[in-house]
């Protein structure tokens, strides 16, 4: 019997960031992980607090989380 394991939220965030040149928004993560934008933002904020990501603001005002190792 094949058991499919759901990808962890952290792994989804990293995949999105890698695909986007080191950048991820809460909306992108929410879409990929099938979760709310609030939950995505919370997870991204935790990674920022731990020092794995940096929070930046685009000229448009959009919050973007950057992962320097993927840039």
PDB file of N, CA, C, O and CB in Angstrom:
ATOM      1  N   UNK A   1       0.839  -1.180   0.000  1.00  0.00           N
ATOM      2  CA  UNK A   1       0.000   0.000   0.000  1.00  0.00           C
ATOM      3  C   UNK A   1       0.890   1.251   0.000  1.00  0.00           C
ATOM      4  O   UNK A   1       1.811   1.368   0.808  1.00  0.00           O
ATOM      5  CB  UNK A   1      -0.957  -0.006   1.223  1.00  0.00           C
ATOM      6  N   UNK A   2       0.609   2.154  -0.890  1.00  0.00           N
ATOM      7  CA  UNK A   2       1.365   3.398  -1.013  1.00  0.00           C
ATOM      8  C   UNK A   2       0.761   4.457  -0.102  1.00  0.00           C
ATOM      9  O   UNK A   2      -0.434   4.743  -0.166  1.00  0.00           O
ATOM     10  CB  UNK A   2       1.384   3.889  -2.479  1.00  0.00           C
ATOM     11  N   UNK A   3       1.610   5.037   0.750  1.00  0.00           N
ATOM     12  CA  UNK A   3       1.149   6.085   1.652  1.00  0.00           C
ATOM     13  C   UNK A   3       1.763   7.403   1.190  1.00  0.00           C
ATOM     14  O   UNK A   3       2.986   7.531   1.120  1.00  0.00           O
ATOM     15  CB  UNK A   3       1.529   5.769   3.144  1.00  0.00           C
ATOM     16  N   UNK A   4       0.925   8.374   0.877  1.00  0.00           N
ATOM     17  CA  UNK A   4       1.409   9.682   0.452  1.00  0.00           C
ATOM     18  C   UNK A   4       1.498  10.591   1.667  1.00  0.00           C
ATOM     19  O   UNK A   4       0.521  10.783   2.392  1.00  0.00           O
ATOM     20  CB  UNK A   4       0.485  10.298  -0.634  1.00  0.00           C
ATOM     21  N   UNK A   5       2.680  11.144   1.875  1.00  0.00           N
ATOM     22  CA  UNK A   5       2.901  12.028   3.006  1.00  0.00           C
ATOM     23  C   UNK A   5       2.748  13.468   2.531  1.00  0.00           C
ATOM     24  O   UNK A   5       3.339  13.866   1.527  1.00  0.00           O
ATOM     25  CB  UNK A   5       4.302  11.791   3.642  1.00  0.00           C
ATOM     26  N   UNK A   6       1.957  14.240   3.255  1.00  0.00           N
ATOM     27  CA  UNK A   6       1.767  15.646   2.896  1.00  0.00           C
ATOM     28  C   UNK A   6       3.059  16.401   3.194  1.00  0.00           C
ATOM     29  O   UNK A   6       3.671  16.225   4.247  1.00  0.00           O
ATOM     30  CB  UNK A   6       0.559  16.273   3.673  1.00  0.00           C
ATOM     31  N   UNK A   7       3.455  17.238   2.253  1.00  0.00           N
ATOM     32  CA  UNK A   7       4.657  18.042   2.405  1.00  0.00           C
ATOM     33  C   UNK A   7       4.513  18.984   3.596  1.00  0.00           C
ATOM     34  O   UNK A   7       3.449  19.569   3.798  1.00  0.00           O
ATOM     35  CB  UNK A   7       4.942  18.836   1.120  1.00  0.00           C
ATOM     36  N   UNK A   8       5.574  19.134   4.384  1.00  0.00           N
ATOM     37  CA  UNK A   8       5.510  20.040   5.530  1.00  0.00           C
ATOM     38  C   UNK A   8       5.382  21.483   5.040  1.00  0.00           C
ATOM     39  O   UNK A   8       5.793  21.812   3.927  1.00  0.00           O
ATOM     40  CB  UNK A   8       6.765  19.878   6.432  1.00  0.00           C
ATOM     41  N   UNK A   9       4.815  22.324   5.876  1.00  0.00           N
ATOM     42  CA  UNK A   9       4.626  23.731   5.521  1.00  0.00           C
ATOM     43  C   UNK A   9       5.990  24.400   5.313  1.00  0.00           C
ATOM     44  O   UNK A   9       6.166  25.186   4.382  1.00  0.00           O
ATOM     45  CB  UNK A   9       3.813  24.474   6.625  1.00  0.00           C
ATOM     46  N   UNK A  10       6.936  24.087   6.174  1.00  0.00           N
ATOM     47  CA  UNK A  10       8.276  24.668   6.029  1.00  0.00           C
ATOM     48  C   UNK A  10       8.888  24.291   4.674  1.00  0.00           C
ATOM     49  O   UNK A  10       9.492  25.131   4.007  1.00  0.00           O
ATOM     50  CB  UNK A  10       9.196  24.196   7.181  1.00  0.00           C
ATOM     51  N   UNK A  11       8.733  23.060   4.284  1.00  0.00           N
ATOM     52  CA  UNK A  11       9.269  22.600   2.999  1.00  0.00           C
ATOM     53  C   UNK A  11       8.561  23.300   1.831  1.00  0.00           C
ATOM     54  O   UNK A  11       9.198  23.657   0.840  1.00  0.00           O
ATOM     55  CB  UNK A  11       9.119  21.064   2.871  1.00  0.00           C
ATOM     56  N   UNK A  12       7.257  23.492   1.950  1.00  0.00           N
ATOM     57  CA  UNK A  12       6.501  24.213   0.916  1.00  0.00           C
ATOM     58  C   UNK A  12       7.021  25.635   0.787  1.00  0.00           C
ATOM     59  O   UNK A  12       7.219  26.127  -0.323  1.00  0.00           O
ATOM     60  CB  UNK A  12       4.987  24.224   1.243  1.00  0.00           C
ATOM     61  N   UNK A  13       7.242  26.299   1.921  1.00  0.00           N
ATOM     62  CA  UNK A  13       7.768  27.670   1.907  1.00  0.00           C
ATOM     63  C   UNK A  13       9.123  27.708   1.202  1.00  0.00           C
ATOM     64  O   UNK A  13       9.360  28.568   0.353  1.00  0.00           O
ATOM     65  CB  UNK A  13       7.896  28.224   3.352  1.00  0.00           C
ATOM     66  N   UNK A  14      10.001  26.788   1.548  1.00  0.00           N
ATOM     67  CA  UNK A  14      11.338  26.762   0.941  1.00  0.00           C
ATOM     68  C   UNK A  14      11.262  26.485  -0.563  1.00  0.00           C
ATOM     69  O   UNK A  14      12.019  27.061  -1.345  1.00  0.00           O
ATOM     70  CB  UNK A  14      12.214  25.697   1.626  1.00  0.00           C
ATOM     71  N   UNK A  15      10.349  25.605  -0.958  1.00  0.00           N
ATOM     72  CA  UNK A  15      10.187  25.297  -2.388  1.00  0.00           C
ATOM     73  C   UNK A  15       9.710  26.536  -3.148  1.00  0.00           C
ATOM     74  O   UNK A  15      10.214  26.833  -4.231  1.00  0.00           O
ATOM     75  CB  UNK A  15       9.184  24.125  -2.586  1.00  0.00           C
ATOM     76  N   UNK A  16       8.742  27.256  -2.584  1.00  0.00           N
ATOM     77  CA  UNK A  16       8.236  28.481  -3.213  1.00  0.00           C
ATOM     78  C   UNK A  16       9.357  29.511  -3.330  1.00  0.00           C
ATOM     79  O   UNK A  16       9.536  30.130  -4.379  1.00  0.00           O
ATOM     80  CB  UNK A  16       7.049  29.065  -2.403  1.00  0.00           C
ATOM     81  N   UNK A  17      10.103  29.687  -2.250  1.00  0.00           N
ATOM     82  CA  UNK A  17      11.198  30.663  -2.258  1.00  0.00           C
ATOM     83  C   UNK A  17      12.265  30.296  -3.288  1.00  0.00           C
ATOM     84  O   UNK A  17      12.749  31.164  -4.015  1.00  0.00           O
ATOM     85  CB  UNK A  17      11.832  30.764  -0.864  1.00  0.00           C
ATOM     86  N   UNK A  18      12.625  29.042  -3.352  1.00  0.00           N
ATOM     87  CA  UNK A  18      13.652  28.606  -4.313  1.00  0.00           C
ATOM     88  C   UNK A  18      13.177  28.838  -5.744  1.00  0.00           C
ATOM     89  O   UNK A  18      13.937  29.297  -6.597  1.00  0.00           O
ATOM     90  CB  UNK A  18      13.999  27.111  -4.103  1.00  0.00           C
ATOM     91  N   UNK A  19      11.908  28.514  -5.994  1.00  0.00           N
ATOM     92  CA  UNK A  19      11.323  28.688  -7.332  1.00  0.00           C
ATOM     93  C   UNK A  19      11.276  30.159  -7.741  1.00  0.00           C
ATOM     94  O   UNK A  19      11.358  30.481  -8.926  1.00  0.00           O
ATOM     95  CB  UNK A  19       9.911  28.094  -7.374  1.00  0.00           C
ATOM     96  N   UNK A  20      11.142  31.053  -6.751  1.00  0.00           N
ATOM     97  CA  UNK A  20      10.993  32.488  -7.025  1.00  0.00           C
ATOM     98  C   UNK A  20      12.255  33.293  -6.737  1.00  0.00           C
ATOM     99  O   UNK A  20      12.174  34.462  -6.359  1.00  0.00           O
ATOM    100  CB  UNK A  20       9.855  33.045  -6.212  1.00  0.00           C
ATOM    101  N   UNK A  21      13.402  32.682  -6.910  1.00  0.00           N
ATOM    102  CA  UNK A  21      14.658  33.411  -6.745  1.00  0.00           C
ATOM    103  C   UNK A  21      14.922  33.890  -5.328  1.00  0.00           C
ATOM    104  O   UNK A  21      15.570  34.917  -5.127  1.00  0.00           O
ATOM    105  CB  UNK A  21      14.672  34.579  -7.656  1.00  0.00           C
ATOM    106  N   UNK A  22      14.425  33.151  -4.350  1.00  0.00           N
ATOM    107  CA  UNK A  22      14.676  33.481  -2.956  1.00  0.00           C
ATOM    108  C   UNK A  22      13.594  34.316  -2.303  1.00  0.00           C
ATOM    109  O   UNK A  22      13.770  34.778  -1.176  1.00  0.00           O
ATOM    110  CB  UNK A  22      15.957  34.191  -2.848  1.00  0.00           C
ATOM    111  N   UNK A  23      12.477  34.519  -2.987  1.00  0.00           N
ATOM    112  CA  UNK A  23      11.412  35.355  -2.439  1.00  0.00           C
ATOM    113  C   UNK A  23      10.093  34.588  -2.358  1.00  0.00           C
ATOM    114  O   UNK A  23       9.781  33.755  -3.210  1.00  0.00           O
ATOM    115  CB  UNK A  23      11.236  36.617  -3.289  1.00  0.00           C
ATOM    116  N   UNK A  24       9.327  34.896  -1.307  1.00  0.00           N
ATOM    117  CA  UNK A  24       8.009  34.280  -1.144  1.00  0.00           C
ATOM    118  C   UNK A  24       7.089  35.261  -0.441  1.00  0.00           C
ATOM    119  O   UNK A  24       7.504  35.976   0.471  1.00  0.00           O
ATOM    120  CB  UNK A  24       8.104  32.946  -0.349  1.00  0.00           C
ATOM    121  N   UNK A  25       5.847  35.287  -0.869  1.00  0.00           N
ATOM    122  CA  UNK A  25       4.832  36.092  -0.180  1.00  0.00           C
ATOM    123  C   UNK A  25       3.875  35.145   0.530  1.00  0.00           C
ATOM    124  O   UNK A  25       3.812  33.956   0.217  1.00  0.00           O
ATOM    125  CB  UNK A  25       4.060  37.027  -1.181  1.00  0.00           C
ATOM    126  N   UNK A  26       3.141  35.681   1.479  1.00  0.00           N
ATOM    127  CA  UNK A  26       2.160  34.868   2.201  1.00  0.00           C
ATOM    128  C   UNK A  26       1.108  34.310   1.247  1.00  0.00           C
ATOM    129  O   UNK A  26       0.654  33.178   1.413  1.00  0.00           O
ATOM    130  CB  UNK A  26       1.484  35.697   3.306  1.00  0.00           C
ATOM    131  N   UNK A  27       0.724  35.098   0.253  1.00  0.00           N
ATOM    132  CA  UNK A  27      -0.280  34.635  -0.713  1.00  0.00           C
ATOM    133  C   UNK A  27       0.230  33.455  -1.530  1.00  0.00           C
ATOM    134  O   UNK A  27      -0.505  32.495  -1.759  1.00  0.00           O
ATOM    135  CB  UNK A  27      -0.682  35.776  -1.649  1.00  0.00           C
ATOM    136  N   UNK A  28       1.482  33.521  -1.970  1.00  0.00           N
ATOM    137  CA  UNK A  28       2.067  32.423  -2.753  1.00  0.00           C
ATOM    138  C   UNK A  28       2.125  31.144  -1.925  1.00  0.00           C
ATOM    139  O   UNK A  28       1.785  30.064  -2.407  1.00  0.00           O
ATOM    140  CB  UNK A  28       3.481  32.799  -3.247  1.00  0.00           C
ATOM    141  N   UNK A  29       2.557  31.279  -0.685  1.00  0.00           N
ATOM    142  CA  UNK A  29       2.659  30.112   0.192  1.00  0.00           C
ATOM    143  C   UNK A  29       1.278  29.553   0.494  1.00  0.00           C
ATOM    144  O   UNK A  29       1.089  28.337   0.490  1.00  0.00           O
ATOM    145  CB  UNK A  29       3.385  30.475   1.500  1.00  0.00           C
ATOM    146  N   UNK A  30       0.313  30.420   0.756  1.00  0.00           N
ATOM    147  CA  UNK A  30      -1.054  29.969   1.036  1.00  0.00           C
ATOM    148  C   UNK A  30      -1.617  29.169  -0.138  1.00  0.00           C
ATOM    149  O   UNK A  30      -2.258  28.137   0.058  1.00  0.00           O
ATOM    150  CB  UNK A  30      -1.965  31.171   1.341  1.00  0.00           C
ATOM    151  N   UNK A  31      -1.380  29.642  -1.337  1.00  0.00           N
ATOM    152  CA  UNK A  31      -1.862  28.961  -2.536  1.00  0.00           C
ATOM    153  C   UNK A  31      -1.207  27.591  -2.701  1.00  0.00           C
ATOM    154  O   UNK A  31      -1.889  26.604  -2.980  1.00  0.00           O
ATOM    155  CB  UNK A  31      -1.598  29.819  -3.773  1.00  0.00           C
ATOM    156  N   UNK A  32       0.097  27.531  -2.532  1.00  0.00           N
ATOM    157  CA  UNK A  32       0.835  26.266  -2.706  1.00  0.00           C
ATOM    158  C   UNK A  32       0.519  25.249  -1.612  1.00  0.00           C
ATOM    159  O   UNK A  32       0.439  24.049  -1.876  1.00  0.00           O
ATOM    160  CB  UNK A  32       2.335  26.536  -2.724  1.00  0.00           C
ATOM    161  N   UNK A  33       0.338  25.738  -0.377  1.00  0.00           N
ATOM    162  CA  UNK A  33       0.139  24.829   0.753  1.00  0.00           C
ATOM    163  C   UNK A  33      -1.339  24.560   1.057  1.00  0.00           C
ATOM    164  O   UNK A  33      -1.664  23.737   1.913  1.00  0.00           O
ATOM    165  CB  UNK A  33       0.810  25.396   1.982  1.00  0.00           C
ATOM    166  N   UNK A  34      -2.230  25.265   0.347  1.00  0.00           N
ATOM    167  CA  UNK A  34      -3.671  25.125   0.570  1.00  0.00           C
ATOM    168  C   UNK A  34      -4.034  25.438   2.018  1.00  0.00           C
ATOM    169  O   UNK A  34      -4.723  24.669   2.688  1.00  0.00           O
ATOM    170  CB  UNK A  34      -4.136  23.709   0.206  1.00  0.00           C
ATOM    171  N   UNK A  35      -3.542  26.606   2.486  1.00  0.00           N
ATOM    172  CA  UNK A  35      -3.833  27.090   3.835  1.00  0.00           C
ATOM    173  C   UNK A  35      -4.265  28.556   3.731  1.00  0.00           C
ATOM    174  O   UNK A  35      -4.219  29.144   2.651  1.00  0.00           O
ATOM    175  CB  UNK A  35      -2.583  26.929   4.784  1.00  0.00           C
ATOM    176  N   UNK A  36      -4.676  29.131   4.838  1.00  0.00           N
ATOM    177  CA  UNK A  36      -5.081  30.540   4.818  1.00  0.00           C
ATOM    178  C   UNK A  36      -3.849  31.442   4.716  1.00  0.00           C
ATOM    179  O   UNK A  36      -2.737  31.040   5.059  1.00  0.00           O
ATOM    180  CB  UNK A  36      -5.902  30.891   6.087  1.00  0.00           C
ATOM    181  N   UNK A  37      -4.069  32.656   4.241  1.00  0.00           N
ATOM    182  CA  UNK A  37      -2.977  33.630   4.150  1.00  0.00           C
ATOM    183  C   UNK A  37      -2.452  33.942   5.550  1.00  0.00           C
ATOM    184  O   UNK A  37      -1.250  34.134   5.731  1.00  0.00           O
ATOM    185  CB  UNK A  37      -3.451  34.934   3.441  1.00  0.00           C
ATOM    186  N   UNK A  38      -3.339  33.994   6.535  1.00  0.00           N
ATOM    187  CA  UNK A  38      -2.925  34.263   7.916  1.00  0.00           C
ATOM    188  C   UNK A  38      -1.979  33.175   8.421  1.00  0.00           C
ATOM    189  O   UNK A  38      -0.968  33.478   9.055  1.00  0.00           O
ATOM    190  CB  UNK A  38      -4.157  34.363   8.839  1.00  0.00           C
ATOM    191  N   UNK A  39      -2.303  31.906   8.142  1.00  0.00           N
ATOM    192  CA  UNK A  39      -1.436  30.803   8.569  1.00  0.00           C
ATOM    193  C   UNK A  39      -0.092  30.856   7.839  1.00  0.00           C
ATOM    194  O   UNK A  39       0.955  30.585   8.427  1.00  0.00           O
ATOM    195  CB  UNK A  39      -2.127  29.445   8.316  1.00  0.00           C
ATOM    196  N   UNK A  40      -0.135  31.205   6.568  1.00  0.00           N
ATOM    197  CA  UNK A  40       1.106  31.310   5.794  1.00  0.00           C
ATOM    198  C   UNK A  40       1.983  32.429   6.348  1.00  0.00           C
ATOM    199  O   UNK A  40       3.191  32.255   6.508  1.00  0.00           O
ATOM    200  CB  UNK A  40       0.797  31.561   4.298  1.00  0.00           C
ATOM    201  N   UNK A  41       1.376  33.573   6.640  1.00  0.00           N
ATOM    202  CA  UNK A  41       2.122  34.697   7.187  1.00  0.00           C
ATOM    203  C   UNK A  41       2.737  34.342   8.535  1.00  0.00           C
ATOM    204  O   UNK A  41       3.883  34.695   8.815  1.00  0.00           O
ATOM    205  CB  UNK A  41       1.216  35.917   7.325  1.00  0.00           C
ATOM    206  N   UNK A  42       1.984  33.652   9.356  1.00  0.00           N
ATOM    207  CA  UNK A  42       2.472  33.230  10.668  1.00  0.00           C
ATOM    208  C   UNK A  42       3.703  32.323  10.532  1.00  0.00           C
ATOM    209  O   UNK A  42       4.685  32.486  11.256  1.00  0.00           O
ATOM    210  CB  UNK A  42       1.358  32.502  11.443  1.00  0.00           C
ATOM    211  N   UNK A  43       3.639  31.378   9.607  1.00  0.00           N
ATOM    212  CA  UNK A  43       4.767  30.467   9.387  1.00  0.00           C
ATOM    213  C   UNK A  43       5.983  31.225   8.854  1.00  0.00           C
ATOM    214  O   UNK A  43       7.111  30.959   9.269  1.00  0.00           O
ATOM    215  CB  UNK A  43       4.371  29.345   8.405  1.00  0.00           C
ATOM    216  N   UNK A  44       5.755  32.169   7.935  1.00  0.00           N
ATOM    217  CA  UNK A  44       6.847  32.977   7.396  1.00  0.00           C
ATOM    218  C   UNK A  44       7.458  33.867   8.475  1.00  0.00           C
ATOM    219  O   UNK A  44       8.675  34.043   8.527  1.00  0.00           O
ATOM    220  CB  UNK A  44       6.348  33.834   6.228  1.00  0.00           C
ATOM    221  N   UNK A  45       6.612  34.424   9.332  1.00  0.00           N
ATOM    222  CA  UNK A  45       7.104  35.255  10.438  1.00  0.00           C
ATOM    223  C   UNK A  45       7.984  34.445  11.388  1.00  0.00           C
ATOM    224  O   UNK A  45       8.993  34.948  11.881  1.00  0.00           O
ATOM    225  CB  UNK A  45       5.926  35.870  11.210  1.00  0.00           C
ATOM    226  N   UNK A  46       7.602  33.185  11.646  1.00  0.00           N
ATOM    227  CA  UNK A  46       8.404  32.322  12.522  1.00  0.00           C
ATOM    228  C   UNK A  46       9.790  32.090  11.917  1.00  0.00           C
ATOM    229  O   UNK A  46      10.793  32.128  12.630  1.00  0.00           O
ATOM    230  CB  UNK A  46       7.688  30.967  12.756  1.00  0.00           C
ATOM    231  N   UNK A  47       9.847  31.853  10.610  1.00  0.00           N
ATOM    232  CA  UNK A  47      11.145  31.645   9.956  1.00  0.00           C
ATOM    233  C   UNK A  47      11.985  32.916   9.995  1.00  0.00           C
ATOM    234  O   UNK A  47      13.211  32.851  10.085  1.00  0.00           O
ATOM    235  CB  UNK A  47      10.948  31.191   8.500  1.00  0.00           C
ATOM    236  N   UNK A  48      11.328  34.069   9.929  1.00  0.00           N
ATOM    237  CA  UNK A  48      12.031  35.349  10.017  1.00  0.00           C
ATOM    238  C   UNK A  48      12.598  35.540  11.427  1.00  0.00           C
ATOM    239  O   UNK A  48      13.748  35.947  11.590  1.00  0.00           O
ATOM    240  CB  UNK A  48      11.083  36.521   9.649  1.00  0.00           C
ATOM    241  N   UNK A  49      11.793  35.248  12.428  1.00  0.00           N
ATOM    242  CA  UNK A  49      12.225  35.371  13.818  1.00  0.00           C
ATOM    243  C   UNK A  49      13.418  34.460  14.117  1.00  0.00           C
ATOM    244  O   UNK A  49      14.312  34.822  14.882  1.00  0.00           O
ATOM    245  CB  UNK A  49      11.066  35.041  14.760  1.00  0.00           C
ATOM    246  N   UNK A  50      13.417  33.279  13.505  1.00  0.00           N
ATOM    247  CA  UNK A  50      14.514  32.327  13.713  1.00  0.00           C
ATOM    248  C   UNK A  50      15.759  32.678  12.899  1.00  0.00           C
ATOM    249  O   UNK A  50      16.803  32.045  13.056  1.00  0.00           O
ATOM    250  CB  UNK A  50      14.056  30.925  13.357  1.00  0.00           C
ATOM    251  N   UNK A  51      15.650  33.687  12.028  1.00  0.00           N
ATOM    252  CA  UNK A  51      16.798  34.125  11.253  1.00  0.00           C
ATOM    253  C   UNK A  51      16.993  33.436   9.910  1.00  0.00           C
ATOM    254  O   UNK A  51      18.037  33.599   9.279  1.00  0.00           O
ATOM    255  CB  UNK A  51      17.998  33.936  12.050  1.00  0.00           C
ATOM    256  N   UNK A  52      16.005  32.669   9.467  1.00  0.00           N
ATOM    257  CA  UNK A  52      16.124  31.970   8.191  1.00  0.00           C
ATOM    258  C   UNK A  52      15.658  32.805   7.009  1.00  0.00           C
ATOM    259  O   UNK A  52      15.987  32.506   5.861  1.00  0.00           O
ATOM    260  CB  UNK A  52      15.341  30.692   8.237  1.00  0.00           C
ATOM    261  N   UNK A  53      14.890  33.853   7.292  1.00  0.00           N
ATOM    262  CA  UNK A  53      14.351  34.718   6.235  1.00  0.00           C
ATOM    263  C   UNK A  53      14.406  36.167   6.705  1.00  0.00           C
ATOM    264  O   UNK A  53      14.555  36.449   7.894  1.00  0.00           O
ATOM    265  CB  UNK A  53      12.886  34.312   5.863  1.00  0.00           C
ATOM    266  N   UNK A  54      14.281  37.074   5.746  1.00  0.00           N
ATOM    267  CA  UNK A  54      14.230  38.501   6.039  1.00  0.00           C
ATOM    268  C   UNK A  54      12.941  39.059   5.451  1.00  0.00           C
ATOM    269  O   UNK A  54      12.510  38.653   4.373  1.00  0.00           O
ATOM    270  CB  UNK A  54      15.482  39.247   5.469  1.00  0.00           C
ATOM    271  N   UNK A  55      12.337  39.989   6.168  1.00  0.00           N
ATOM    272  CA  UNK A  55      11.101  40.610   5.696  1.00  0.00           C
ATOM    273  C   UNK A  55      11.444  41.922   5.003  1.00  0.00           C
ATOM    274  O   UNK A  55      12.149  42.765   5.558  1.00  0.00           O
ATOM    275  CB  UNK A  55      10.104  40.847   6.870  1.00  0.00           C
ATOM    276  N   UNK A  56      10.941  42.083   3.796  1.00  0.00           N
ATOM    277  CA  UNK A  56      11.143  43.317   3.028  1.00  0.00           C
ATOM    278  C   UNK A  56       9.800  43.798   2.509  1.00  0.00           C
ATOM    279  O   UNK A  56       8.829  43.043   2.458  1.00  0.00           O
ATOM    280  CB  UNK A  56      12.141  43.096   1.850  1.00  0.00           C
ATOM    281  N   UNK A  57       9.761  45.063   2.126  1.00  0.00           N
ATOM    282  CA  UNK A  57       8.545  45.642   1.566  1.00  0.00           C
ATOM    283  C   UNK A  57       8.846  46.090   0.139  1.00  0.00           C
ATOM    284  O   UNK A  57       9.763  46.877  -0.095  1.00  0.00           O
ATOM    285  CB  UNK A  57       8.026  46.838   2.439  1.00  0.00           C
ATOM    286  N   UNK A  58       8.063  45.580  -0.809  1.00  0.00           N
ATOM    287  CA  UNK A  58       8.225  45.991  -2.205  1.00  0.00           C
ATOM    288  C   UNK A  58       7.726  47.412  -2.379  1.00  0.00           C
ATOM    289  O   UNK A  58       7.002  47.930  -1.529  1.00  0.00           O
ATOM    290  CB  UNK A  58       7.473  45.033  -3.159  1.00  0.00           C
ATOM    291  N   UNK A  59       8.110  48.042  -3.479  1.00  0.00           N
ATOM    292  CA  UNK A  59       7.643  49.402  -3.772  1.00  0.00           C
ATOM    293  C   UNK A  59       6.122  49.464  -3.801  1.00  0.00           C
ATOM    294  O   UNK A  59       5.536  50.499  -3.486  1.00  0.00           O
ATOM    295  CB  UNK A  59       8.211  49.890  -5.110  1.00  0.00           C
ATOM    296  N   UNK A  60       5.484  48.363  -4.177  1.00  0.00           N
ATOM    297  CA  UNK A  60       4.025  48.298  -4.233  1.00  0.00           C
ATOM    298  C   UNK A  60       3.403  48.208  -2.844  1.00  0.00           C
ATOM    299  O   UNK A  60       2.189  48.349  -2.691  1.00  0.00           O
ATOM    300  CB  UNK A  60       3.589  47.107  -5.068  1.00  0.00           C
ATOM    301  N   UNK A  61       4.238  47.974  -1.831  1.00  0.00           N
ATOM    302  CA  UNK A  61       3.738  47.834  -0.472  1.00  0.00           C
ATOM    303  C   UNK A  61       3.545  46.391  -0.036  1.00  0.00           C
ATOM    304  O   UNK A  61       3.216  46.129   1.121  1.00  0.00           O
ATOM    305  CB  UNK A  61       2.451  48.560  -0.340  1.00  0.00           C
ATOM    306  N   UNK A  62       3.746  45.453  -0.955  1.00  0.00           N
ATOM    307  CA  UNK A  62       3.594  44.037  -0.650  1.00  0.00           C
ATOM    308  C   UNK A  62       4.732  43.565   0.252  1.00  0.00           C
ATOM    309  O   UNK A  62       5.897  43.885   0.017  1.00  0.00           O
ATOM    310  CB  UNK A  62       3.553  43.204  -1.946  1.00  0.00           C
ATOM    311  N   UNK A  63       4.380  42.801   1.287  1.00  0.00           N
ATOM    312  CA  UNK A  63       5.404  42.206   2.137  1.00  0.00           C
ATOM    313  C   UNK A  63       5.967  40.981   1.428  1.00  0.00           C
ATOM    314  O   UNK A  63       5.219  40.128   0.951  1.00  0.00           O
ATOM    315  CB  UNK A  63       4.829  41.827   3.539  1.00  0.00           C
ATOM    316  N   UNK A  64       7.280  40.904   1.364  1.00  0.00           N
ATOM    317  CA  UNK A  64       7.936  39.758   0.737  1.00  0.00           C
ATOM    318  C   UNK A  64       9.004  39.235   1.685  1.00  0.00           C
ATOM    319  O   UNK A  64       9.777  39.997   2.267  1.00  0.00           O
ATOM    320  CB  UNK A  64       8.556  40.143  -0.646  1.00  0.00           C
ATOM    321  N   UNK A  65       9.026  37.939   1.821  1.00  0.00           N
ATOM    322  CA  UNK A  65      10.015  37.284   2.673  1.00  0.00           C
ATOM    323  C   UNK A  65      11.135  36.793   1.771  1.00  0.00           C
ATOM    324  O   UNK A  65      10.890  36.100   0.783  1.00  0.00           O
ATOM    325  CB  UNK A  65       9.383  36.102   3.500  1.00  0.00           C
ATOM    326  N   UNK A  66      12.359  37.152   2.114  1.00  0.00           N
ATOM    327  CA  UNK A  66      13.498  36.759   1.286  1.00  0.00           C
ATOM    328  C   UNK A  66      14.331  35.714   2.021  1.00  0.00           C
ATOM    329  O   UNK A  66      14.513  35.771   3.237  1.00  0.00           O
ATOM    330  CB  UNK A  66      14.367  37.990   0.921  1.00  0.00           C
ATOM    331  N   UNK A  67      14.822  34.776   1.253  1.00  0.00           N
ATOM    332  CA  UNK A  67      15.683  33.713   1.751  1.00  0.00           C
ATOM    333  C   UNK A  67      17.026  33.858   1.016  1.00  0.00           C
ATOM    334  O   UNK A  67      17.196  33.353  -0.094  1.00  0.00           O
ATOM    335  CB  UNK A  67      15.033  32.272   1.528  1.00  0.00           C
ATOM    336  N   UNK A  68      17.988  34.567   1.668  1.00  0.00           N
ATOM    337  CA  UNK A  68      19.254  34.903   1.001  1.00  0.00           C
ATOM    338  C   UNK A  68      19.978  33.713   0.368  1.00  0.00           C
ATOM    339  O   UNK A  68      20.629  33.877  -0.664  1.00  0.00           O
ATOM    340  CB  UNK A  68      20.168  35.553   1.985  1.00  0.00           C
ATOM    341  N   UNK A  69      19.883  32.540   0.951  1.00  0.00           N
ATOM    342  CA  UNK A  69      20.609  31.402   0.394  1.00  0.00           C
ATOM    343  C   UNK A  69      20.089  30.960  -0.973  1.00  0.00           C
ATOM    344  O   UNK A  69      20.782  30.245  -1.696  1.00  0.00           O
ATOM    345  CB  UNK A  69      20.539  30.247   1.348  1.00  0.00           C
ATOM    346  N   UNK A  70      18.874  31.381  -1.334  1.00  0.00           N
ATOM    347  CA  UNK A  70      18.308  31.036  -2.643  1.00  0.00           C
ATOM    348  C   UNK A  70      18.432  32.174  -3.657  1.00  0.00           C
ATOM    349  O   UNK A  70      18.001  32.036  -4.802  1.00  0.00           O
ATOM    350  CB  UNK A  70      16.846  30.654  -2.489  1.00  0.00           C
ATOM    351  N   UNK A  71      19.023  33.300  -3.236  1.00  0.00           N
ATOM    352  CA  UNK A  71      19.104  34.464  -4.124  1.00  0.00           C
ATOM    353  C   UNK A  71      20.388  34.433  -4.942  1.00  0.00           C
ATOM    354  O   UNK A  71      20.629  35.334  -5.746  1.00  0.00           O
ATOM    355  CB  UNK A  71      19.027  35.768  -3.313  1.00  0.00           C
TER     356      UNK A  71
END
